[in-house]
Amino acid sequence: MPPSAAGLAVNVLDAGSLLSAFGALGIAVVLFAETGLLVGFFLPGDSLLFTAGLLCVPGASGNVHLSLWQVLVAAVGGALLGAQAGYLLGRRGGRALLDRYKNPRLHEGVGRAEEILGKYGHAKAVVLARFVPVVRTVLNPLAGVLGVPVRTFTVWQVAGGLVWTVGLVLAGYGLGKSIPNVDRYLLPLVAVVVVISLLPLAVELLRSRRRRNLARRERNTHRAT
């Protein structure tokens, strides 16, 4: 198949397809886009890292084999540079940068990111956001918009980025090493990773809904009295 045809066949939502087409370079590009550019909120960062770790295991039965050190360098580089780029875009573009995008899911992510920043403070929020899909995309420019100090943001985005990228890659690699031919069950494993990665967002949504319901009941009680 010609390279152009192969490029057209790539599914950007499928970690296996991205890794087959672009290897470690694809990891760096996807993570940069997901963590630095608002248009990348739909990209599969968690499943991409975990799958890449699995495919680094020597003797894996799949058609793709990756180098562990190349995957780690690409993952760390893409995630850290992307987050810093997103922060700088937010710092220069202001709130208008976030308002420019009309996608409801993206704006829900902005709301969650603002809640996390308000609840946990700058340092914890920047680290925790790495583990929540969509939130890790919007929190970086939002931190720039809200004037989070450069040093604070940089230190904690590096800490969170290292734990997120290295942790997921080594988790996939460790599982592949401990269970022979585990890559044959790649799709179910990736599905589990995606579900787990969405749990923090689901918990935050439930908590927000409970808070809204509680506030509504208190208002109704006030009016009744």
C-alpha positions as CSV (number, residue, x, y, z in Angstrom):
1,M,0.0,0.0,0.0
2,P,1.4,3.5,-0.9
3,P,2.3,5.7,2.1
4,S,-0.4,8.1,1.2
5,A,-3.0,5.4,1.2
6,A,-1.7,4.0,4.5
7,G,-2.0,7.5,6.0
8,L,-5.6,7.7,4.9
9,A,-6.3,4.4,6.6
10,V,-5.0,5.5,10.0
11,N,-7.7,5.8,12.7
12,V,-6.6,8.6,15.0
13,L,-9.0,7.3,17.7
14,D,-7.4,3.8,17.7
15,A,-4.1,3.5,19.6
16,G,-3.0,0.4,17.7
17,S,-3.6,2.0,14.4
18,L,-1.6,5.1,15.3
19,L,1.3,3.1,16.6
20,S,1.3,0.8,13.5
21,A,1.5,3.8,11.2
22,F,3.8,6.2,13.1
23,G,5.6,4.3,15.9
24,A,7.2,6.4,18.7
25,L,7.0,9.6,16.6
26,G,3.2,9.3,16.6
27,I,3.2,9.1,20.4
28,A,5.0,12.4,20.7
29,V,2.7,14.1,18.1
30,V,-0.5,12.8,19.7
31,L,0.5,13.7,23.2
32,F,1.6,17.2,22.2
33,A,-1.8,17.8,20.5
34,E,-3.8,16.3,23.3
35,T,-2.1,18.3,26.1
36,G,-1.2,21.5,24.2
37,L,-3.9,22.1,21.5
38,L,-7.6,22.4,22.3
39,V,-8.4,20.5,19.1
40,G,-6.7,17.4,20.5
41,F,-9.2,16.8,23.3
42,F,-10.6,13.6,21.6
43,L,-7.2,11.9,21.2
44,P,-6.5,8.6,23.1
45,G,-3.6,9.5,25.3
46,D,-4.1,6.9,28.1
47,S,-4.8,4.0,25.8
48,L,-1.9,5.1,23.5
49,L,0.6,5.0,26.3
50,F,-0.5,1.7,27.7
51,T,-0.6,0.1,24.3
52,A,2.8,1.4,23.4
53,G,4.2,-0.2,26.6
54,L,2.7,-3.5,25.7
55,L,4.2,-3.4,22.2
56,C,7.7,-2.8,23.7
57,V,7.8,-6.3,25.1
58,P,10.3,-8.5,23.2
59,G,8.6,-11.3,21.4
60,A,5.2,-9.7,21.3
61,S,2.9,-11.5,18.9
62,G,1.7,-8.3,17.1
63,N,3.0,-6.9,13.9
64,V,4.4,-3.8,15.7
65,H,7.4,-3.8,18.0
66,L,8.6,-0.6,19.7
67,S,11.7,0.3,21.6
68,L,11.0,1.1,25.2
69,W,13.5,3.9,25.5
70,Q,12.2,5.5,22.3
71,V,8.6,5.3,23.6
72,L,9.5,6.8,26.9
73,V,11.4,9.7,25.4
74,A,8.6,10.4,22.8
75,A,5.9,10.2,25.5
76,V,7.7,12.4,28.0
77,G,8.7,14.9,25.4
78,G,5.3,15.2,23.7
79,A,3.4,15.5,27.0
80,L,5.7,18.1,28.7
81,L,6.2,20.2,25.6
82,G,2.5,20.1,24.8
83,A,1.4,21.2,28.3
84,Q,3.9,24.1,28.3
85,A,2.7,25.1,24.8
86,G,-0.9,25.0,26.0
87,Y,-0.1,27.2,29.0
88,L,1.6,29.8,26.8
89,L,-1.3,29.8,24.3
90,G,-3.7,30.4,27.2
91,R,-1.5,33.1,28.7
92,R,-1.3,35.0,25.4
93,G,-4.8,34.2,24.0
94,G,-6.8,34.8,27.1
95,R,-10.4,33.6,27.8
96,A,-11.2,34.3,24.1
97,L,-9.1,31.3,23.2
98,L,-11.3,29.0,25.2
99,D,-14.5,30.7,24.1
100,R,-13.6,30.2,20.4
101,Y,-14.4,26.5,20.6
102,K,-18.1,25.6,20.7
103,N,-17.8,21.8,21.4
104,P,-20.0,21.1,24.5
105,R,-17.7,18.3,25.7
106,L,-14.7,20.7,25.6
107,H,-16.6,23.3,27.6
108,E,-17.7,20.7,30.2
109,G,-13.9,20.0,30.5
110,V,-13.3,23.7,31.1
111,G,-15.9,23.6,33.9
112,R,-14.3,20.6,35.5
113,A,-10.8,22.1,35.2
114,E,-12.0,25.3,36.9
115,E,-13.5,23.2,39.7
116,I,-10.3,21.2,40.2
117,L,-8.2,24.4,40.3
118,G,-10.5,25.9,42.8
119,K,-10.8,22.8,45.0
120,Y,-7.2,21.6,45.0
121,G,-5.1,24.7,44.2
122,H,-2.6,25.1,41.4
123,A,0.0,22.4,42.2
124,K,-2.4,19.5,42.9
125,A,-4.7,20.5,40.1
126,V,-2.0,20.5,37.4
127,V,-0.9,17.1,38.5
128,L,-4.3,15.5,38.9
129,A,-5.5,16.9,35.5
130,R,-3.0,14.6,33.7
131,F,-5.1,11.6,34.6
132,V,-8.5,13.0,33.5
133,P,-9.3,13.0,29.8
134,V,-10.4,16.3,28.3
135,V,-9.5,18.1,31.6
136,R,-5.8,17.5,30.8
137,T,-6.3,19.2,27.5
138,V,-8.1,22.4,28.8
139,L,-6.4,22.9,32.1
140,N,-3.1,23.9,30.6
141,P,-4.4,26.9,28.6
142,L,-6.8,27.6,31.4
143,A,-3.9,27.9,33.8
144,G,-2.3,30.5,31.5
145,V,-5.6,32.4,31.2
146,L,-6.0,32.5,35.1
147,G,-2.4,33.6,35.5
148,V,-1.0,30.6,37.4
149,P,2.7,31.5,37.9
150,V,5.0,30.1,35.2
151,R,7.4,28.5,37.7
152,T,4.5,26.8,39.6
153,F,2.9,25.5,36.5
154,T,6.1,24.3,35.0
155,V,7.3,22.4,38.0
156,W,4.0,20.6,38.6
157,Q,3.2,19.9,35.0
158,V,6.6,18.2,34.7
159,A,6.0,16.2,37.8
160,G,2.5,15.1,36.7
161,G,3.6,14.5,33.1
162,L,6.4,12.2,34.2
163,V,4.2,10.2,36.5
164,W,1.4,9.9,33.9
165,T,3.5,9.0,30.9
166,V,6.2,6.8,32.5
167,G,3.6,5.1,34.7
168,L,1.2,4.1,32.0
169,V,4.0,3.0,29.6
170,L,5.7,0.9,32.3
171,A,2.3,-0.5,33.4
172,G,1.7,-1.8,29.9
173,Y,5.3,-3.1,29.6
174,G,5.1,-4.8,33.0
175,L,1.9,-6.5,32.1
176,G,3.2,-7.7,28.8
177,K,6.4,-9.1,30.5
178,S,4.5,-10.9,33.2
179,I,1.7,-12.5,31.0
180,P,2.8,-14.2,27.8
181,N,1.0,-13.2,24.6
182,V,-1.1,-10.7,26.6
183,D,-1.1,-8.4,23.5
184,R,-3.6,-10.8,21.9
185,Y,-6.2,-9.3,24.3
186,L,-5.2,-5.8,23.4
187,L,-8.7,-4.4,22.6
188,P,-10.2,-5.6,26.0
189,L,-7.2,-4.2,27.9
190,V,-7.4,-0.9,26.1
191,A,-11.1,-0.7,26.9
192,V,-10.3,-1.3,30.6
193,V,-7.7,1.5,30.5
194,V,-10.2,3.9,28.9
195,V,-12.9,3.1,31.5
196,I,-10.4,3.5,34.4
197,S,-9.2,6.8,32.9
198,L,-12.8,8.1,32.7
199,L,-13.6,7.2,36.4
200,P,-12.2,10.5,37.9
201,L,-14.2,12.5,35.4
202,A,-17.4,10.5,36.3
203,V,-16.8,10.9,40.0
204,E,-16.4,14.7,39.5
205,L,-19.6,14.8,37.5
206,L,-21.5,12.9,40.1
207,R,-20.2,15.2,42.9
208,S,-21.1,18.3,40.9
209,R,-24.6,17.0,40.3
210,R,-25.0,16.3,44.0
211,R,-23.8,19.7,44.9
212,R,-26.2,21.3,42.5
213,N,-29.1,19.2,43.7
214,L,-28.3,20.1,47.4
215,A,-28.1,23.8,46.5
216,R,-31.4,23.6,44.7
217,R,-33.1,21.9,47.7
218,E,-31.6,24.5,50.1
219,R,-33.0,27.3,47.9
220,N,-36.4,25.6,47.8
221,T,-36.4,25.2,51.6
222,H,-35.5,28.9,51.9
223,R,-38.4,29.9,49.7
224,A,-40.8,27.7,51.6
225,T,-39.9,29.3,54.9
